[in-house]
Amino acid sequence: MQTYTLTDARNKHGEVFDKAATEPVLLTKQSRPSHVIISAESYQKLISRLQELEDMVFGQAAETALSHSKMVGTEAFSSALQHIANGET
């Protein structure tokens, strides 16, 4: 990852944004990481992947909770949810 100081980024903004089109660019302030610049396409891919991973984690947590449930009628409830998820009435 290419690194620029904030001052360099101001002075070389064209170069910084050209580089950010192909890979993330780290900006530093007083030698410490300050910001990261990425392309809009990379950002959207990152957000989409994060949402997919969150959905997987929530789904696994729900399955675990359901499998450990002591609720009466768990199987009937699970079956009803599965029918709804499949678009069945």
C-alpha positions, 0 to 999 in steps of 0.5 A, a space after each residue: 500500500 502506497 503511503 503519503 503524508 497529508 501534505 504530500 496528498 494535498 500537493 500530489 492529489 492527482 497522483 494519490 487518486 490515480 494510485 487509489 484507483 488501483 489499490 488503497 492509499 494510506 495517508 499519515 499525519 505526524 507519522 501516524 495513519 490518518 486516512 485510507 483512500 480507496 476507489 468507489 468500486 473497491 469500497 462497494 465490494 468491501 461493503 457488500 462482502 461485509 454484509 454477506 459475512 454479517 448475514 452468515 454470522 447472524 444465520 449461524 447464530 440463529 441456527 445455533 440458538 434454535 438447535 439449543 432451544 428448549 421451546 415446546 414445538 421447536 420443530 413445528 416452528 422451524 418447519 413453519 419458518 422454512 415454509 415461509 422462507 421458501 415462499 410456501 403458504 
